[in-house]
C-alpha cells in the first residue's frame, strides 16, 4: 500500500487536508490525486465535516504543479486520459462538493497547483504566494480545468494574459484581480482559512450546499442559472433549516441548524 501523501486533521467541523510532498514542492502525481479524491469523497458523507481546507506542507509551496516526470513520455491518447481522469476524479468533485472547500495557498501554486486552488470555492493566500499557469512554456496547455475556471474568476482578458504569457503573479496582484479572496502573512494563513470556515459554518449547511449548486449552475452548459436559482430557492422552503432559521429570526435568537 502506498505511503500516505496527505495528512488529514479534523477539528470542530473543519477537515484540513495537507499535501505532504515537501521534497517535491507538493507536486501532484497520480497517487496524490487519488488520495485527495478519496479524502474529498469521504468528507461528503462524514457528518462531522462541515467545511474543508486544503493546503500544502511547508512554507515554499501549496502545489508547485503536476509531476512532469510522470507524464513526460505520454502519447496524445495517454495525455487526454490523464486530463480526463484528473478532472473527473478530483477537480470537478472539489468544485461540486456539497461542503465548502477553501484553498489555503502557501507559496507556489503553479500549473496543476493553481488549478487545484481554482476548483476550490474560496482561496486565501499567504503574502509570499506566487501563482501562474506556465504550461505553454512546456509546449502544452492547462489540462485540469485552468482554461475554463480561470476566466470565470478573473475574466477572459486577464486569463488570456496569464495563460499565454506563462508568467507568475504575486499574491497582492492575485487579490487585485479577484483570483484570491484575501492575502495574509504566512503564519496567519491557516488561522484565517479556519476563521473563514467557521464564519460559513454559522449558517445553514443545507442552504450553503444549495447556494453552491445554484452558483455553479451559471457555468453549466444547457442549464438556465436563473431558473436553477428559482428551483433551489423554492426547495429551501421545504427544509428544516429554513423553518429553524426563520423562527429564530422572529424569536430574536441564534438558530440551531440541523443541516436538513
N, C-alpha and C positions, 0 to 999 in steps of 0.2 A: 504493500500500500504506500503511495507517495507521501512524503512528508507534508505536513500542513504548511501552506504558503500564505495563509491568512490567519489572523488572530481575531477571535470574537469575544466581546465583553458586553454583557447585558446588565443594565442597571437602571432602575426607576423608569422602565418603559422604553429606554433607548438601547438599541443594539449598535455598538460601534464595531465596525469591521476594519481591521488594519491589514493592508497588503504587506507581507513580510518577506521582501527580497531586497534588502538594502544594498547588498553587494552588487546587484544588477539594477540599482536605482528603481526597484519595484516594477521592472518591465513586465508587461503582460505576456505570458506564454499560455499554451493550451491548458495546462494544469491550473494556473491561476484563474483563468476564465471559468473553468469547470467548478473550482471550489467557490468562487464568488457567486456563480449561478445557483449552486446548491444552497448557499447561505441565504441568498435573497428568496429563494423558493420556500425554504423552511420558515423564514420570518413571516411570510404571508399568512401562515396558519398558526403561528405562535401567539396566543392571546396575551402573553406578557410583553410582546414587542409592539410598540405604538409608532415609533419612528426609527429610521436607520441612518447612521452616519458612516460614510466611507472615507478613509484616509490612507496615507502611506507611511511606512515605517521610516524613522529617522527624520532629519530636517532638510535633506537635499532634494527629495523628490516625492511627489504624490504618486505619479506613474510617469516614467520618462519615455514611454512609448511601448510599442509592441516589441517582442524579442525578435529582431530581424534575422538573427542566425537560424531561427526555427523555420523560416519560410523563404530564405534567400534563393533556394533552388527549385521552388514550386513552379509547376506549369500553370497556364492560364486557368485550366479546369480546377486545379487544386487551390489557386488563389481565390477563385469565385466561391468555392466551397468553404474556404476559411472565413471569408467575409459573411457568408450566409449563416454559417454555424455560430459565429460570434454575435451577430445581430440578433438571431433568433433565441439563442440560449441565454444571453446576458443583457446586452444593451437595451433591447426592446422590453425585456422583462423589468429592468430597473425603471425605465420610463413609465411603464404601465403598472408599476407597483401600487397596490391599494393603500400602502403606508408610505408617507413621505420619505424621500431619500435625499439626504444632504451630503454634498461633497465638501470635505474639509481639505482644501488644496494647499499642501505644504511643498514648496519648492517647485521643481519642474513638473509640468503637465503637458506633455508633448504627444502628438500623434494619437495613438490609442488611449493615452492617458487623458488628454483633453476630451476625447470622445466619450470616455467614461464619465467625466465630470458633466459633459453636456447632457448625458442621459439622465442625470440626477435632477430633481425638481428645484433644488436651491444650491448655489455654490458660494462658499465663503473661502477667501484666500488669505494666506499669510502675506505680509508685505514683501517677502523675498520670492514670491511665486513668479514663475515665468511660463507663459502658455503659448502654444502655437501648433499648427498643423504642417509639419515640414515634409510631408510625403512627396511632393512634386520634386524636391531636391534629390530624391532617391529614384525618380523615374516611375512613380506610382501615384495614386491618389488616395485620400482617406477612404477606408473601407468599412468602418464601424459606425457609420451614420453621420460623420462630420460634415459632409457636403449638404446634408439636409437639416440637421439640428442647428448648426452654427448660424445660417441665415435666419432661421426662426427667432433666434435670440438677439443677434446683433444687427440684423438687416443684411440685405443682399450685397450692398456695396462694400461694407466692412468685411463681410465674409469672403467676398472675392479677393479683396486685398490680402487678407490673412492667408488664404489657401494658395493663391497664385504666387505670392512673394516668398512664402515659407518662412517668414520672419517670426521671431518670438515677440511676445508682448508682456510688459511688466504688469504687476497687479493693479496699480493705480489706473493705467490705461484700460485694463480689462474692466474695472469698475465704471470708468467713464463711458464705455460703450455698452454697458449692461451685461457683459459676459459673466461677471461675478456680482453677487448681491452686497458683499461687504469685504473690506480689507482690514486686517488686524495684525498686530505683532505676532510672530511665530508662537511665543509662549502663551498667547491668549486664543489660539486658533480653535483647539478642541473645546475649550470652555464656551467660546462664542457659538460654535456649532451646536453644542448641547443646550445652551440657553435658547437658541432658535428652536430646537426640537421641543423644549419644554413649553415655549410660547404656543406652538402648534397644538401640543397635547392638552392645553386648557380647553380646546374646542371639541365639538362633537366628532369622534372618529368616523362615524358614518357620513357626516356632512363633508369632512375633509376628503375622504375617499371619493365621494361623489363629485366634489369640486375638481379633483384631479381628472376624473373621467370626462367632465364637461369641458375643461380647458383643452385637453388633448384632442377632443372632437374637432376643434377648429383646424387641426392639421391632418385629419384623416380624409383620404380621397373618398368621395362619394357620400360623405356624411355632412348634413347641414348642422353646423355647430350651434346655431341659434335654436333649432328645433331640439337638439340634444339637451341644451340648457333647459328648455321648457319642460322636456320629459323628466330630467333629473330634478328640477325644481318641484314638479308635481309629486314625484316619488318620495321626496323628502317629507312631505306632509303625512306619509303613512308610517314614518319611523318613530320609535320610542324616544330617540334623541330629540326630535322636533317637539314632541309633547313635553318632554322634560325641560328643554331649553326655553320654550315659550312660557311654561308655567313658572319656571324660576325667575324669568324676567318680570312677570306680573307680580310675583311674591317678593321681588327685590332680594333675591338670594342667589348664591352661586349654584349653577347647575351641577348635577352629578350624572354624567353621561354613561350609558351602558354600551354604546357602540352598536346599537341595534335599531 
